[in-house]
Amino acid sequence: FLALRCFPRNCFAAMLAACLALAPPSSGRRAVLANAAALACAPLGSSAIAPSGTLDDEVRAGLGQGGALSANAPVSLRGSGVEVLITDPSYKELDACPKGMFIPPKGGPWQCIEVSATALNQGKREVNAADVFGALFDAEGYSPAATSLDPSQKTPFATLETRLPKGQPVAVKWVSAVQARSPRPFRFAGMKAEYRNAAMAKTYKSFDPCEIDSSACEEDEDQPDNAMALRTGQGFTYKK
């Protein structure tokens, strides 16, 4: 095999590059990556990944050294380190994305899906917000979600702004933008959620027309002071 000189944190990347260079000839990029992972890089892997069901997040199984979640990871992550379990995710295609939802200006065209799942707060306290993490793969194994076209990015799918009492399953929903050209069906992997400050979560919500322009408020509606709070650096004090 190849002798490599590298710093410890860079060794995995260097060895992986060497593996790709030694991969058997193939007809396409996907085949090269698959062959390299299966034939050349097996010694670099960690312990075997559970084929289905759940994964113990305590031992970091299913998480690659480079930060990306393994495509073979099961649907849900479990373990005492997971504050909110996200189980039984499913999705349906929407005819249009919700009004006011941010859609990236590049990488499209985009479509939206509505995701339904069950959230179980197994952490230490009741919360009113949580960030949902995980991966979404298309039929070819690529990441189509607008929040993580690069699967190594650990950005949340969405923030759940709902009451999550300890030990009680709660039905939750969120909307994700996905690339329209991505082949279906989609599948989920490594789903979980982490506690989020509810007041801070509100600072990332779109302003409604009344907040932006007082003339757009209803006749009996006062303009909220949330916009002013953001301009003065007090966004964390957003009102409900």
N, C-alpha and C positions, 0 to 999 in steps of 0.2 A: 504494500500500500504506500501512499505518499507520506513523506516526512514533512510536517508542517511546523513552522515557527510562528507563534502568535501569542498575544496576550490572552489570558483565560477567557475574558468576556467575548473575545473575537474568534476563539478557536472553533466554536460550533459553526459559525458562518463560513469560515475558511474550509472546514472539512466538508460542509454541505456543497460548497462550490466545487471542491475536488470530486465529490461524488457525482455531481451533475456532469462534470467533464468526462468521467469514466462510464457514464450510462451507456447501455447498448444502443446501437443505431435504431431509430424509430422514424415514423412518418409524420409526427406532429409534436407541437410543444407539450400538449397534455400528456402524450405517451412518454415523452422524455422525462417529465417530472414524475410520472407514476412509476416508470422503470427505475429511476434513480432512487426514489424513496423505498421501493420494495426490494431491489436487488443490491444496490450499492451501499445504502445508508442504514441498513437494518441494525448494525452495531451501535449506531449513534442514538438510537431511540431509547425512550425510557421504558418502564414496565408496561406490560400489555394493557390495552385500553378495553374497558368493558364494552361489549358489542352493542348493548341496548339498555334501555331503562334509565338508571340514574348513575351518577358518578360522585365519588367522594371528593369534594373540593379541598379537603384538608391536605391531601397528598399531591394536589396540583396535577393529577392525572388528566391527560387530554390537552394540556397547555404546552405548546411548543416552546423551545428555548428562545425562539425569535419573538414570542409574544402572541402569535396567532393561535386561535383555538383550532384544534384538530378537526378536520372534516369528518372524522370517525367518532367524535365525541357524542354521547347520548343526548337526548332531548333536554333533560333537566340535570342541573348540578345539585348535589346534596352534601350535607356535612354540617358540623356545628359552626363552621365559619360562614355559612350562607345565612344571611339575615332573613331573607324572604324567598321561599321556594316559588318558582314559576313552573307550573305543570300543565299538561294537556293543552298546549297551544295549538290553535288552528287559525285559518285565515279565510277571508272571502274577498273577491275582487270588488272594488268600488267603481261605479260609473264615472265618478269625478272625485278629485281630492277636495277635502273640506275647505270652505272659504277661509282665507286668512292663514292657511298652513304654508309654511315656508317650503318652497320647491327650489332645489339648486338650479342656477342658471345654466350650468353645463352638465354634461354626462347623460342627458336625456335622449329621447323623450321619456317622461316619467309617468307612472301610474301609481295609484294608491291601493293598499290593502288594509282591511280592518282585521286586527288580530284579537282573538278572544283566548283567555287563559284563566287559570285559577292561581291566586296568590295566597300563600300561607305564611304568615309572620311567625317565624320561630326564633326571633331575636329576643332581646331583653326588655322591650317596651313597646307600647302602642305608638304608631306613627301615622302621620297624615300625608306622607309623600314617600316615594321610593323610585329610584332609577332602575330601569330594566336593562340588563346586559345579556349578551349571548351572540349567536351568529345565525344568519339566514343564508341558506345555500340554494342555488337553482338546480335544475336537472343535470347540469354539467359540472356541478361542484364549485361554481363561482359565487361570489358574494354580490347580490343585486341591490342591497339596501342602500339608500342615499346616505345613511349615517356611517356606513362602513364598507365602501367599495374596496378599500384596502382592508382585508380581514384582520390585519395586525392592529388596527385602530380599536382601542377599547372605549368607544363612545357609546352612550346609552341609546337604545332604540327609542325610548320615550320615558317621560316622568309620570308616574301614576300619582295623581292628586286625589286621593281617596283615603278614607279611614281604614287602617289595617290593624285590627285588634289582635293581640297575641293569641296564637293557637286556633284562630278561626279562619277557615277558607273563605276567600272573597273572590267573586267573579269580576274580572277586570277586562278592559278593552283599550286598545290604542290603535292609531293609524300610522302606517309607515309608507314612505315613498319608495318605490322600487323601479328599476329599469324596465321599461315596457318590452324591450327586446329579449329579456332574460327568459330562457325556456322553463316552462312549468312542468311539474309541480315544484313548489318550494318546500324546503324542510328546515326545521329549527334544530339548533344544537347548543348545548351549554347554557341553557336559560337559567337566570337567577335575577334577583333584585337586591339592591342595597339601600339602606335608609338615606333619605334626603331631607334637608331642612325645608319645610313646607313654605315658609316665607320667602326663602331664596328662590324656590322653584317658580314662584309667581313673577319674578323679575324677568324670566325668559318667555313669558307669554306675550303674544301680540297685543298691541293696544287695540281696543275696539274704537269705532268711529267717534264715539262720544268723548273718549279720553283725548283724542287728537284734536277734535274740533267741537267746541261747545254748541255750535249751531246744529250739530248732528244728534244732540241728545233729545230724548223724548221730552214732551212738554212738561211733565212732572218730575223729570230726572235732573239731578244736579251732576255737574261734571266731576268725576272722581279726581282726587289729587295724586293718583299714582304716577302720572306723567311728571308732575313737579317733583315728586319724591325721587324719581330716577335722575332728573337733571341736577338735583342738589346732593346727590350721593347717598340718598336715604332709601334706595330701592328695596332694601331688606325689610322695610317697614310697610310694605304693600298691604293694603286692606283686602279683605275677602270680597 
